Amino acid sequence: MFKIILHEKLEGYCQYFGGCYSFRVQVGSKKVSTHAWGVSIDLNPEINQLGTYGDAHPFVAKIFEDHGFVHGRGFKRLDPMHWQFVSNY
């Protein structure tokens, strides 16, 4: 997936890594976070802050989605930095 992003010269839209594995519960919940399973990643957290729509590049978003990732931009509480490889857990 990141090879595709590099090949398409879109790496400038994925400059900041906000984390992947972190054993914790979801913010404001008792439910275990997908970060605790290592199946999610946060990208560009400085400009894709929780509660905002963020600025994920549409082609980068499509690459992630084509590989089975769900974007936090679609969550009830917007989380545009967040990409996870599972849903409905």
SERO-4910 file (N, C-alpha, C, O; in steps of 0.05 Angstrom, whole numbers):
BEGIN
 pado doro    nc1    nc2    nc3   cac1   cac2   cac3    cc1    cc2    cc3    oc1    oc2    oc3
  Met    A     16    -24      0      0      0      0     17     25      0     13     43    -16
  Phe    A     37     27     18     54     50     18     72     50     -6     81     72    -15
  Lys    A     78     27    -18     93     26    -43     77     40    -65     88     54    -82
  Ile    A     51     36    -65     33     49    -85     34     79    -80     36     94   -100
  Ile    A     32     87    -56     32    116    -49     58    128    -59     58    150    -70
  Leu    A     81    114    -54    107    124    -64    108    124    -95    117    144   -107
  His    A     98    103   -107     98    101   -136     82    124   -149     90    134   -170
  Glu    A     60    130   -137     42    151   -147     51    179   -138     38    199   -144
  Lys    A     74    180   -124     86    206   -114     67    221    -96     64    246    -98
  Leu    A     53    207    -79     34    218    -60     45    219    -31     30    225    -12
  Glu    A     71    212    -28     82    210     -1     80    236     15     80    236     39
  Gly    A     79    259      1     77    285     14     51    288     30     48    305     47
  Tyr    A     31    271     24      6    271     38      5    252     61    -16    250     75
  Cys    A     26    238     66     29    219     89     55    225    103     70    206    108
  Gln    A     59    249    111     85    256    123     88    250    152    111    245    161
  Tyr    A     67    251    167     69    249    196     55    224    207     32    220    201
  Phe    A     70    208    222     60    184    233     51    190    262     67    200    278
  Gly    A     26    184    268     15    189    294     14    165    312      5    167    335
  Gly    A     21    142    302     21    118    318      7     95    305    -10     98    287
  Cys    A     13     71    315      0     47    306     -8     30    331    -30     33    341
  Tyr    A     11     14    340      5     -3    364      7     13    389     26     27    395
  Ser    A    -14     12    405    -15     24    432    -37      9    447    -60     11    441
  Phe    A    -29     -5    468    -48    -20    483    -64     -1    501    -54      9    521
  Arg    A    -89      4    493   -106     23    507   -135     19    499   -141      4    480
  Val    A   -153     32    514   -181     33    506   -186     57    488   -169     75    487
  Gln    A   -209     57    474   -216     80    458   -220    104    476   -229    102    499
  Val    A   -214    128    465   -218    153    480   -247    155    487   -265    154    469
  Gly    A   -253    159    513   -281    163    522   -297    137    522   -322    138    523
  Ser    A   -284    114    523   -299     89    522   -284     68    539   -262     73    549
  Lys    A   -297     46    543   -284     23    556   -277      1    536   -265    -19    544
  Lys    A   -284      6    511   -278    -13    489   -249    -12    482   -237     10    479
  Val    A   -237    -35    478   -208    -36    470   -205    -23    442   -220    -29    424
  Ser    A   -185     -6    440   -179      7    415   -168    -12    394   -154    -31    401
  Thr    A   -173     -7    368   -160    -23    347   -130    -19    348   -115    -35    337
  His    A   -121      3    360    -92      7    363    -80    -14    381    -56    -21    378
  Ala    A    -96    -24    400    -86    -45    418    -82    -71    404    -66    -88    413
  Trp    A    -95    -74    381    -91    -99    365    -70    -95    344    -62   -114    331
  Gly    A    -61    -70    340    -42    -64    319    -54    -65    291    -40    -71    271
  Val    A    -80    -60    288    -93    -61    262   -103    -34    253   -120    -31    236
  Ser    A    -91    -13    265    -99     14    256    -74     32    257    -54     26    271
  Ile    A    -76     54    243    -53     73    240    -65    101    240    -86    106    229
  Asp    A    -50    119    252    -58    148    251    -38    162    234    -13    160    238
  Leu    A    -48    177    214    -31    193    196    -37    222    198    -61    230    200
  Asn    A    -16    238    197    -19    268    198    -37    278    220    -55    293    215
  Pro    A    -32    270    245    -49    278    267    -50    308    272    -70    318    282
  Glu    A    -29    322    265    -28    351    270    -49    366    253    -60    386    262
  Ile    A    -54    355    229    -73    369    212    -99    353    208   -117    363    194
  Asn    A   -101    330    219   -125    313    218   -135    308    247   -136    285    255
  Gln    A   -141    329    261   -147    327    289   -175    315    294   -193    318    278
  Leu    A   -177    301    316   -202    289    325   -224    310    325   -220    332    335
  Gly    A   -247    303    314   -270    321    314   -271    339    290   -290    355    287
  Thr    A   -251    337    272   -251    354    248   -255    335    223   -253    311    226
  Tyr    A   -260    347    201   -262    332    176   -235    324    165   -233    304    151
  Gly    A   -214    339    172   -187    333    163   -182    339    134   -199    351    120
  Asp    A   -158    331    124   -151    337     97   -139    314     82   -120    317     66
  Ala    A   -148    290     87   -137    266     74   -140    270     43   -162    276     33
  His    A   -118    265     29   -119    268      0   -137    246    -11   -135    223     -3
  Pro    A   -155    253    -30   -174    233    -40   -160    208    -53   -171    186    -51
  Phe    A   -138    211    -66   -124    188    -78   -111    170    -57   -112    146    -59
  Val    A   -100    183    -36    -89    167    -14   -112    152      0   -109    128      7
  Ala    A   -134    165      5   -158    152     17   -167    129      0   -173    107     11
  Lys    A   -168    132    -26   -176    110    -43   -157     86    -41   -166     63    -41
  Ile    A   -131     91    -40   -111     70    -38   -116     54    -12   -117     30    -12
  Phe    A   -120     68     10   -125     55     36   -151     39     34   -151     15     42
  Glu    A   -172     51     24   -198     38     22   -197     14      4   -209     -7      9
  Asp    A   -182     16    -18   -179     -7    -37   -165    -30    -24   -167    -53    -33
  His    A   -150    -25     -2   -136    -46     12   -151    -55     37   -139    -68     55
  Gly    A   -176    -47     40   -193    -57     62   -193    -40     87   -205    -48    107
  Phe    A   -181    -16     86   -181      1    110   -206     18    111   -218     25     91
  Val    A   -215     24    136   -238     41    141   -226     67    152   -209     67    169
  His    A   -237     89    142   -227    116    150   -243    126    173   -268    125    173
  Gly    A   -230    137    193   -243    149    216   -259    174    210   -275    183    226
  Arg    A   -256    184    186   -272    207    177   -302    199    176   -319    217    177
  Gly    A   -307    174    173   -335    164    172   -347    157    199   -370    148    200
  Phe    A   -332    160    221   -342    153    247   -361    175    257   -361    197    248
  Lys    A   -378    167    277   -396    187    289   -380    210    300   -388    233    295
  Arg    A   -359    204    314   -341    226    323   -317    225    304   -301    207    304
  Leu    A   -316    245    287   -296    246    265   -268    241    276   -260    254    296
  Asp    A   -253    224    263   -226    218    270   -209    215    244   -201    193    237
  Pro    A   -205    237    230   -193    236    203   -164    226    202   -154    219    180
  Met    A   -150    225    224   -123    215    224   -123    184    224   -103    172    216
  His    A   -145    172    231   -147    143    237   -155    127    213   -174    133    199
  Trp    A   -140    106    209   -146     85    189   -145     58    202   -125     52    215
  Gln    A   -165     42    200   -165     15    212   -172     -6    193   -187     -2    174
  Phe    A   -161    -30    198   -164    -53    180   -187    -71    188   -190    -92    176
  Val    A   -203    -63    207   -226    -79    215   -249    -60    219   -246    -35    222
  Ser    A   -273    -71    218   -297    -55    224   -318    -73    237   -315    -98    236
  Asn    A   -337    -61    250   -359    -76    263   -348    -96    284   -359   -118    286
  Tyr    A   -329    -89    299   -318   -107    319   -331   -102    346   -324   -116    365
***
